[in-house]
Amino acid sequence: MQIDYSQKKHIPVLDGIRGLAILLVLIFHLFDYIPITKIGWIGVDLFFVLSGFLITGILLNTKDSPNYYQSFIIRRALRIFPLYYGFLVFFMIIVPFTSLSQSITDYDYLTEHQVYYWFYLQNWLASFDQNWPTGNAISHLWSLAVEEQFYLLWPFVVYFLSHKQIKTCCIAIVILAILIRNLLIFNQLSWVAPYINTLARFDSLAIGALLVIYIRYNKEFIEKYISKFLLVTGVLFISILIIIKANGGHNPLLLTNPIMQSIGFTVIGFFFAALIAISLQKNGKAPAFFSNPPLLFLGKYSYGLYVYHSVLDKLFFNEIYTALGANGITSNILTSLSILASSVILSYISFHYYEKHFLKFKKLVVVKLI
């Protein structure tokens, strides 16, 4: 296996992987009336593994650079903050002065607890507040909080530890996350905390980081075993679904099942790590698949698609089509396709006419690559 890997340049195939991740999330949220789409929640896990992979690679490349931590945080902020905080300004500050606030379920609760969202702590609120409304218009932002907390902490791990120590740290995080999820499952009635708590979900990010270490310093393992590893983790995932079904699980694809939450998240994380490694081959079906234009397009605008789609879903289209007299499957399909199209258009406009202007400042943050 020849792996075409470098954090010093843009790797298009990773945009394709990001495109697959957002596609899974979109079908999970927008086409939830189709049973098979219930598996789309794993798109968030793919995002986590990919983030751990990319961020760790960047940090390793810039480890000896001046202003290492400050440069990394500023560059991340220029990519993430404009869209995120622009969205929060609209949702938390502008919406109350419009009639839209009356159309948002649980809007009073969200505005009352908005401080958590301004400081990327919403997943901690949801983990321990039994009154947190699941499925609210901005519930999906929990994953952005987990990633932001990772961005703040992980640079210190990479800076102070050797690559062998980072590997050990990643393995310890994976084990700890499994233990924490099981502890939360044992002590809580809700499925929410094991799914969105930072300490319970850092394993996927650590798995992505572990992949970077293996690619850079254990190439023989990747070359000899990664295909088999992909197969084994895939079989384990399918086995978990079968076990859930055998134990009375009405829909084994649901993320709320304790067996899935206990160990399934970690198995999925390792599966996606193997998939990413295989996609980085210079030749093969995986690189070709992830280089196809639709996935590359979705990947490029995935951040905006992720942030915007749920609010468009909750605010507008269901009421519009109901008012027009559409009902049943016709209404569902029209609604889903309209939200998808509108999300793509809004994300495209947002990137090119808003976010892109902030990205220009990343060039001013000079880091010396190794």
C-alpha atoms as one frame of an Amber mdcrd trajectory, in Angstrom:
protein
   0.000   0.000   0.000   1.360   3.409  -0.947  -0.098   6.122   1.202  -0.168
   9.592  -0.232  -0.132  11.536   3.019   1.088  15.008   3.859  -0.283  17.695
   6.084   1.712  20.279   4.158  -0.755  20.372   1.317  -4.461  20.059   0.722
  -5.621  16.478   0.199  -8.796  16.477  -1.933  -9.803  12.937  -1.034 -10.325
  14.067   2.565 -12.912  16.545   1.300 -14.687  13.539  -0.170 -14.636  11.791
   3.201 -15.988  14.945   4.793 -18.647  14.946   2.101 -19.680  11.418   3.052
 -19.889  12.479   6.710 -22.217  15.411   6.022 -24.285  13.330   3.610 -24.897
  10.779   6.368 -25.908  13.531   8.788 -28.258  15.134   6.256 -30.099  11.925
   5.437 -30.342  11.157   9.162 -32.031  14.475   9.944 -33.949  15.234   6.764
 -35.088  11.780   5.640 -35.775  10.190   9.017 -39.055   8.705   7.764 -36.993
   6.203   5.758 -35.818   3.414   8.143 -32.340   2.891   6.662 -31.435   6.553
   7.257 -31.437   5.868  11.011 -27.791   4.864  10.598 -26.869   8.382   9.427
 -25.840   9.443  12.932 -22.484   7.740  12.328 -21.623  10.721  10.125 -20.754
  12.652  13.298 -18.357   9.859  14.308 -16.684  10.140  10.909 -16.322  13.894
  11.446 -14.690  13.235  14.829 -12.175  10.710  13.503 -11.316  12.973  10.580
 -10.879  15.981  12.884  -8.557  14.053  15.194  -6.578  12.901  12.167  -6.227
  16.326  10.544  -5.625  18.355  13.681  -2.990  15.990  15.040  -1.194  16.050
  11.693  -1.180  19.843  11.650   0.091  20.011  15.229   2.881  17.529  14.567
   3.984  19.569  11.555   4.077  22.823  13.510   5.349  21.478  16.817   8.667
  23.339  16.597   7.171  26.549  15.233   7.173  29.869  17.083   3.818  30.748
  18.634   2.763  27.145  18.115  -0.363  27.215  20.285  -1.443  30.769  19.483
  -1.056  30.225  15.742  -3.084  27.043  15.817  -5.926  28.554  17.875  -6.122
  31.710  15.771  -6.221  29.760  12.516  -8.931  27.459  13.899 -10.890  30.447
  15.148 -10.792  32.120  11.742 -12.294  28.986  10.195 -14.866  28.173  12.869
 -15.938  31.302  14.750 -17.339  33.540  11.971 -20.001  31.059  10.911 -20.730
  29.741  14.393 -21.044  33.096  16.134 -22.761  34.681  13.156 -25.347  31.938
  13.412 -25.715  32.434  17.175 -26.224  36.177  16.721 -29.046  35.433  14.309
 -30.611  32.690  16.406 -30.233  34.170  19.889 -30.353  37.933  19.255 -32.202
  38.623  16.001 -34.871  35.890  16.051 -36.532  37.191  19.277 -37.476  40.352
  17.394 -39.266  38.334  14.709 -42.249  36.011  14.591 -39.875  33.097  13.962
 -39.354  32.656  17.698 -42.952  31.445  18.003 -42.262  28.667  15.492 -39.241
  27.239  17.329 -40.073  24.521  19.809 -38.386  25.024  23.199 -37.008  28.401
  22.115 -37.435  29.892  25.608 -35.305  27.139  27.108 -32.561  27.672  24.518
 -32.369  31.431  25.023 -32.466  31.028  28.790 -29.419  28.754  28.627 -27.681
  30.456  25.725 -24.516  31.200  27.712 -23.552  27.549  27.256 -23.682  27.970
  23.478 -21.595  31.149  23.467 -18.801  29.290  25.312 -19.073  25.937  23.486
 -20.374  24.123  26.560 -23.809  23.102  25.297 -22.976  19.409  25.359 -22.280
  19.614  29.100 -25.639  21.297  29.626 -27.375  18.546  27.682 -25.417  15.818
  29.483 -26.647  16.672  32.946 -29.846  18.712  32.598 -32.741  16.269  32.413
 -34.922  19.085  31.052 -32.755  19.576  27.971 -35.096  19.186  24.981 -33.771
  16.528  22.628 -34.211  17.233  18.945 -34.412  21.015  19.356 -33.459  23.318
  16.483 -29.808  23.612  17.545 -29.297  20.304  19.325 -26.853  19.247  16.604
 -24.360  21.892  17.723 -23.239  19.617  20.561 -20.622  18.034  18.290 -19.049
  21.429  17.555 -18.616  21.902  21.302 -16.832  18.552  21.623 -14.473  19.427
  18.780 -13.757  22.920  20.131 -12.870  21.498  23.542 -10.552  19.062  21.751
  -8.894  21.948  19.860  -8.168  23.742  23.128  -6.651  20.751  24.931  -4.987
  18.572  22.307  -2.201  20.998  21.265  -0.713  20.635  24.748  -0.694  16.834
  24.461   1.077  16.920  21.098   3.560  19.573  22.225   4.711  17.953  25.453
   4.642  14.271  24.478   6.712  12.206  22.074   4.951  10.302  19.312   5.173
   7.090  21.347   3.670   8.848  24.365   0.925  10.330  22.177   0.078   6.819
  21.000  -0.163   5.617  24.593  -2.286   8.655  25.472  -4.683   7.931  22.592
  -5.124   4.329  23.672  -5.748   5.448  27.256  -8.369   7.950  26.065 -10.177
   5.255  24.079 -10.298   2.943  27.101 -11.362   5.792  29.406 -14.153   6.872
  27.053 -15.556   3.326  26.949 -15.486   3.146  30.748 -17.153   6.541  31.116
 -19.909   5.675  28.644 -20.635   2.467  30.484 -20.679   4.321  33.791 -23.123
   6.885  32.392 -25.308   4.138  30.923 -25.360   2.393  34.295 -26.275   5.519
  36.260 -28.537   7.472  33.883 -32.010   6.957  32.511 -31.332   9.092  29.444
 -29.337   8.086  26.379 -28.123  11.666  25.910 -25.061  11.830  28.177 -23.212
   8.775  26.778 -23.779  10.156  23.299 -22.713  13.782  23.676 -20.560  14.118
  26.786 -17.034  15.210  25.897 -15.227  12.595  27.960 -17.473   9.881  26.543
 -16.811  10.864  22.927 -13.121  11.808  22.876 -12.288   8.252  21.790 -13.230
   8.920  18.155 -10.987  11.995  18.052  -8.182  10.034  19.723  -8.598   7.239
  17.168  -8.072   9.785  14.384  -4.939  11.015  16.154  -3.730   7.439  16.584
  -4.079   6.907  12.841  -1.673   9.784  12.155   0.913   8.287  14.486   0.667
   4.893  12.809   0.880   6.373   9.321   3.958   8.410  10.183   5.830   6.075
  12.503   4.365   2.581  11.980   3.955   2.433   8.214   4.491  -1.322   8.089
   1.381  -1.886  10.209  -0.720   0.293   7.916   0.637  -1.356   4.768   0.190
  -4.924   5.993  -2.903  -4.860   8.138  -5.162  -1.875   7.441  -7.340  -3.688
   4.881  -7.853  -6.581   7.284  -8.502  -4.097  10.081 -11.244  -2.465   8.006
 -12.836  -5.850   7.412 -12.652  -6.875  11.076 -14.149  -3.641  12.381 -16.874
  -3.807   9.757 -17.752  -7.347  10.852 -17.738  -6.249  14.503 -20.118  -3.392
  13.721 -22.518  -5.693  11.896 -22.237  -8.159  14.793 -23.258  -5.420  17.216
 -26.340  -4.692  15.101 -27.225  -8.398  15.103 -26.769  -8.622  18.884 -28.998
  -5.587  19.411 -31.676  -7.107  17.206 -31.385 -10.469  18.960 -31.872  -8.780
  22.319 -35.149  -7.208  21.292 -33.884  -3.982  19.739 -36.745  -2.661  17.627
 -34.326  -0.879  15.301 -30.663  -1.901  15.714 -29.551   1.169  13.752 -30.591
   3.557  16.522 -27.838   5.377  18.399 -29.790   5.190  21.672 -29.246   1.487
  22.255 -27.004   0.812  25.300 -25.011  -1.876  23.454 -24.259   0.553  20.632
 -23.320   3.288  23.070 -21.236   0.977  25.213 -18.791  -0.284  22.600 -20.324
   0.439  19.186 -19.113   4.045  18.993 -15.514   2.901  19.420 -15.810   0.114
  16.839 -17.249   2.618  14.348 -14.371   4.991  15.097 -11.761   2.344  14.286
 -13.680   1.368  11.143 -13.624   4.960   9.899  -9.924   5.299  10.732  -9.201
   2.292   8.537 -11.424   3.745   5.817  -9.496   7.030   5.900  -6.165   5.195
   5.696  -7.315   3.175   2.689  -8.635   6.290   0.979  -5.133   7.786   1.141
  -3.708   5.137  -1.164  -2.483   6.475  -4.483  -4.541   3.874  -6.316  -7.610
   1.823  -5.623 -11.391   2.023  -5.450 -11.550   4.002  -2.194  -9.525   7.026
  -3.427 -11.530   7.062  -6.650 -14.816   6.914  -4.759 -13.936   9.760  -2.405
 -12.668  11.881  -5.294 -16.029  11.994  -7.067 -17.344  15.572  -7.604 -20.584
  15.351  -5.560 -18.767  14.230  -2.409 -16.002  16.809  -2.943 -18.651  19.522
  -3.301 -20.492  18.465  -0.158 -17.208  18.235   1.719 -16.177  21.752   0.774
 -19.390  23.224   2.183 -19.937  20.668   4.944 -19.507  23.107   7.829 -22.269
  25.405   6.647 -24.474  22.464   5.708 -24.078  21.062   9.201 -24.903  24.309
  10.983 -27.751  25.521   8.776 -29.780  22.451   7.809 -31.477  21.741  11.118
 -32.741  25.284  11.614 -34.126  25.383   8.090 -35.833  22.105   8.904 -37.360
  23.302  12.169 -38.321  26.813  11.069 -39.790  26.835   7.626 -40.667  24.021
   5.306 -43.040  21.783   7.223 -45.394  24.687   7.820 -45.157  25.852   4.208
 -46.095  22.508   2.690 -48.777  21.830   5.266 -50.333  25.181   4.371 -50.229
  24.210   0.704 -52.168  21.073   1.477 -49.386  18.544   1.004 -49.493  15.603
   3.375 -48.033  12.165   4.016 -45.107  10.957   1.956 -45.531  13.748  -0.599
 -45.090  16.387   2.082 -42.114  14.536   3.572 -40.278  14.237   0.272 -40.962
  17.825  -0.794 -39.908  19.103   2.607 -36.687  17.068   2.690 -35.620  18.007
  -0.822 -36.431  21.683  -0.241 -34.410  21.801   2.972 -31.507  20.004   1.307
 -31.477  22.377  -1.661 -31.850  25.458   0.535 -29.067  24.267   2.839 -26.716
  23.811  -0.106 -27.525  27.254  -1.506 -27.209  28.968   1.879 -23.925  27.185
   2.648 -22.503  28.144  -0.739 -23.440  31.803  -0.252 -22.213  31.788   3.323
 -18.811  30.379   2.381 -18.096  32.590  -0.610 -19.571  35.863   0.620 -18.954
  35.652   4.365 -16.634  32.940   5.720 -14.075  33.215   2.911 -13.207  36.794
   3.861 -12.080  35.670   7.297 -10.015  32.826   5.872  -7.809  35.366   4.098
  -6.425  36.387   7.480  -5.048  32.877   8.066  -2.139  33.816   5.793  -1.119
  36.463   8.310  -0.683  33.823  10.980   2.752  32.567  10.026   3.778  29.112
  11.153   6.986  27.374  10.207   6.323  23.899   8.840   8.837  21.190   9.596
